[in-house]
């Protein structure tokens, strides 16, 4: 019985905390109309990662890395292969 009270008490506590959290979050929402003024300046400078050649070069490098990783795992020679042969002979009992 005590275990059940602790279990349901913790569930009730978590529910109350989440309800309080929702009330705090919605209380921060302002319904007052505010005006904002923003000015923007356009710039012709592009960073290197926004250029198309950088994306193409990155894709080619990634493709080469993937191809090299898959090639090295399947590149086995006959010297690496081991064949084990086991011969079992049983003695026959005579009656």
Backbone as CSV, one residue per row, in Angstrom:
resi,resn,N_x,N_y,N_z,CA_x,CA_y,CA_z,C_x,C_y,C_z
1,UNK,0.822,-1.190,0.000,0.000,0.000,0.000,0.864,1.250,0.000
2,UNK,1.932,1.207,0.803,2.817,2.363,0.879,3.526,2.588,-0.457
3,UNK,3.886,1.494,-1.120,4.542,1.592,-2.425,3.605,2.236,-3.453
4,UNK,2.323,1.850,-3.409,1.349,2.413,-4.341,1.159,3.903,-4.089
5,UNK,1.141,4.317,-2.819,1.004,5.747,-2.513,2.216,6.531,-3.006
6,UNK,3.402,5.976,-2.830,4.600,6.650,-3.325,4.582,6.753,-4.846
7,UNK,4.135,5.686,-5.511,4.080,5.673,-6.967,3.112,6.728,-7.485
8,UNK,1.881,6.723,-6.953,0.893,7.691,-7.412,1.220,9.101,-6.946
9,UNK,1.880,9.222,-5.811,2.296,10.545,-5.347,3.334,11.152,-6.268
10,UNK,4.272,10.340,-6.739,5.284,10.859,-7.660,4.662,11.225,-8.998
11,UNK,3.699,10.425,-9.457,2.997,10.755,-10.709,2.224,12.064,-10.575
12,UNK,1.570,12.258,-9.442,0.824,13.485,-9.207,1.761,14.685,-9.133
13,UNK,2.907,14.507,-8.508,3.896,15.579,-8.420,4.402,15.962,-9.812
14,UNK,4.719,14.976,-10.650,5.188,15.267,-12.004,4.109,15.961,-12.832
15,UNK,2.854,15.560,-12.634,1.763,16.217,-13.342,1.644,17.680,-12.910
16,UNK,1.766,17.939,-11.610,1.659,19.312,-11.111,2.809,20.173,-11.618
17,UNK,4.009,19.608,-11.660,5.162,20.365,-12.158,4.999,20.686,-13.636
18,UNK,4.522,19.719,-14.428,4.339,19.983,-15.858,3.208,20.978,-16.092
19,UNK,2.174,20.928,-15.278,1.093,21.903,-15.395,1.580,23.303,-15.052
20,UNK,2.392,23.416,-14.023,2.970,24.703,-13.664,3.894,25.207,-14.759
21,UNK,4.650,24.315,-15.367,5.549,24.693,-16.442,4.767,25.234,-17.638
22,UNK,3.658,24.592,-17.977,2.826,25.079,-19.080,2.251,26.456,-18.770
23,UNK,1.840,26.663,-17.523,1.288,27.966,-17.139,2.347,29.051,-17.246
24,UNK,3.560,28.746,-16.868,4.641,29.737,-16.962,4.948,30.055,-18.410
25,UNK,4.975,29.047,-19.263,5.285,29.265,-20.677,4.197,30.089,-21.344
26,UNK,2.926,29.779,-21.084,1.852,30.547,-21.696,1.751,31.947,-21.106
27,UNK,2.190,32.143,-19.894,2.144,33.470,-19.290,3.141,34.405,-19.944
28,UNK,4.179,33.845,-20.543,5.179,34.685,-21.188,4.735,35.162,-22.556
29,UNK,3.686,34.568,-23.101,3.184,34.979,-24.397,2.486,36.326,-24.258
30,UNK,2.966,37.294,-24.995,2.422,38.636,-24.886,1.411,38.876,-26.000
31,UNK,0.253,39.380,-25.635,-0.753,39.694,-26.643,-0.698,41.170,-27.022
32,UNK,0.213,41.924,-26.427,0.371,43.336,-26.749,1.083,43.438,-28.083
33,UNK,0.532,44.280,-28.964,1.129,44.450,-30.281,2.399,45.275,-30.154
34,UNK,3.459,44.747,-30.661,4.720,45.476,-30.643,5.163,45.700,-32.072
35,UNK,5.868,46.759,-32.255,6.388,47.054,-33.580,7.904,46.923,-33.547
36,UNK,8.403,46.306,-34.541,9.847,46.166,-34.653,10.294,46.730,-35.983
37,UNK,11.400,47.368,-35.948,11.980,47.933,-37.154,13.299,47.238,-37.402
38,UNK,13.437,46.716,-38.582,14.689,46.050,-38.911,15.237,46.605,-40.212
39,UNK,16.492,46.745,-40.227,17.163,47.181,-41.440,18.139,46.098,-41.841
40,UNK,18.247,45.904,-43.112,19.159,44.868,-43.588,20.070,45.451,-44.658
41,UNK,21.283,45.006,-44.598,22.260,45.414,-45.600,22.654,44.176,-46.390
42,UNK,22.618,44.283,-47.683,22.982,43.130,-48.499,24.478,43.135,-48.733
43,UNK,25.013,41.957,-48.717,26.442,41.803,-48.901,26.687,40.823,-50.032
44,UNK,27.685,41.059,-50.811,28.011,40.162,-51.924,29.043,39.120,-51.527
45,UNK,29.566,39.207,-50.304,30.555,38.225,-49.858,29.856,36.910,-49.546
46,UNK,30.401,35.839,-50.089,29.882,34.503,-49.801,30.956,33.730,-49.055
47,UNK,30.510,32.950,-48.125,31.460,32.106,-47.430,31.757,30.896,-48.304
48,UNK,32.849,30.218,-48.014,33.297,29.133,-48.886,32.333,27.960,-48.893
49,UNK,31.620,27.727,-47.792,30.717,26.578,-47.752,29.382,26.857,-48.427
50,UNK,29.168,28.067,-48.885,27.953,28.383,-49.636,28.166,28.251,-51.133
51,UNK,29.382,28.029,-51.550,29.694,27.886,-52.965,29.363,26.477,-53.444
52,UNK,28.857,26.339,-54.661,28.521,25.003,-55.186,29.742,24.090,-55.341
53,UNK,30.891,24.644,-55.680,32.069,23.808,-55.878,32.498,23.139,-54.569
54,UNK,32.244,23.801,-53.441,32.613,23.214,-52.152,31.739,22.005,-51.846
55,UNK,30.451,22.066,-52.168,29.554,20.941,-51.945,29.909,19.772,-52.861
56,UNK,30.244,20.077,-54.120,30.628,19.017,-55.058,31.923,18.356,-54.598
57,UNK,32.900,19.156,-54.195,34.168,18.612,-53.724,33.973,17.768,-52.458
58,UNK,33.144,18.221,-51.563,32.857,17.457,-50.355,32.173,16.132,-50.667
59,UNK,31.258,16.129,-51.622,30.592,14.896,-52.035,31.555,13.910,-52.678
60,UNK,32.470,14.420,-53.504,33.456,13.548,-54.140,34.384,12.944,-53.097
61,UNK,34.838,13.738,-52.149,35.725,13.230,-51.096,35.000,12.179,-50.250
62,UNK,33.746,12.418,-49.907,32.970,11.449,-49.139,32.776,10.150,-49.915
63,UNK,32.513,10.254,-51.213,32.347,9.074,-52.044,33.640,8.264,-52.134
64,UNK,34.778,8.932,-52.256,36.065,8.241,-52.318,36.344,7.530,-50.996
65,UNK,36.034,8.169,-49.875,36.252,7.537,-48.572,35.383,6.300,-48.416
66,UNK,34.126,6.372,-48.833,33.232,5.216,-48.746,33.717,4.089,-49.641
67,UNK,34.147,4.421,-50.862,34.640,3.389,-51.773,35.902,2.732,-51.243
68,UNK,36.803,3.496,-50.674,38.021,2.917,-50.118,37.732,2.041,-48.904
69,UNK,36.774,2.424,-48.093,36.429,1.632,-46.912,35.801,0.300,-47.306
70,UNK,34.962,0.286,-48.315,34.335,-0.963,-48.735,35.293,-1.822,-49.543
71,UNK,36.218,-1.220,-50.249,37.181,-1.972,-51.056,38.173,-2.704,-50.167
72,UNK,38.633,-2.077,-49.112,39.645,-2.699,-48.271,39.080,-3.870,-47.477
73,UNK,37.798,-3.866,-47.168,37.226,-4.964,-46.395,36.992,-6.200,-47.261
74,UNK,36.782,-6.049,-48.565,36.530,-7.198,-49.424,37.787,-7.636,-50.166
75,UNK,38.906,-6.999,-49.961,40.147,-7.312,-50.655,40.921,-8.360,-49.853
76,UNK,40.628,-9.639,-50.110,41.335,-10.714,-49.423,42.072,-11.550,-50.451
77,UNK,43.224,-12.042,-50.094,44.000,-12.895,-50.991,43.850,-14.338,-50.555
78,UNK,44.350,-15.263,-51.387,44.231,-16.683,-51.057,45.129,-17.050,-49.883
79,UNK,46.153,-16.250,-49.600,47.037,-16.539,-48.483,46.332,-16.281,-47.151
80,UNK,45.296,-15.456,-47.151,44.584,-15.143,-45.924,43.534,-16.197,-45.576
81,UNK,43.171,-17.047,-46.531,42.118,-18.015,-46.297,42.703,-19.257,-45.633
82,UNK,41.997,-19.796,-44.684,42.419,-20.984,-43.955,41.353,-22.047,-44.146
83,UNK,41.786,-23.239,-44.534,40.873,-24.352,-44.691,41.229,-25.406,-43.654
84,UNK,40.260,-25.819,-42.879,40.468,-26.824,-41.840,39.702,-28.073,-42.252
85,UNK,40.408,-29.186,-42.293,39.790,-30.469,-42.626,39.925,-31.380,-41.421
86,UNK,38.815,-31.973,-41.019,38.819,-32.839,-39.852,38.310,-34.214,-40.265
87,UNK,39.090,-35.228,-39.950,38.705,-36.593,-40.273,38.411,-37.321,-38.976
88,UNK,37.266,-37.931,-38.917,36.852,-38.649,-37.718,36.761,-40.129,-38.069
89,UNK,37.464,-40.938,-37.311,37.355,-42.387,-37.481,36.900,-42.984,-36.167
90,UNK,36.021,-43.936,-36.252,35.480,-44.563,-35.043,35.889,-46.034,-35.036
91,UNK,36.219,-46.475,-33.874,36.534,-47.875,-33.719,35.241,-48.672,-33.664
92,UNK,35.205,-49.766,-34.409,33.993,-50.581,-34.379,34.165,-51.673,-33.328
93,UNK,33.170,-51.829,-32.525,33.207,-52.832,-31.476,32.660,-54.159,-32.030
94,UNK,33.291,-55.183,-31.660,32.822,-56.498,-32.080,32.115,-57.186,-30.921
95,UNK,31.089,-57.882,-31.213,30.332,-58.564,-30.176,30.800,-59.972,-30.008
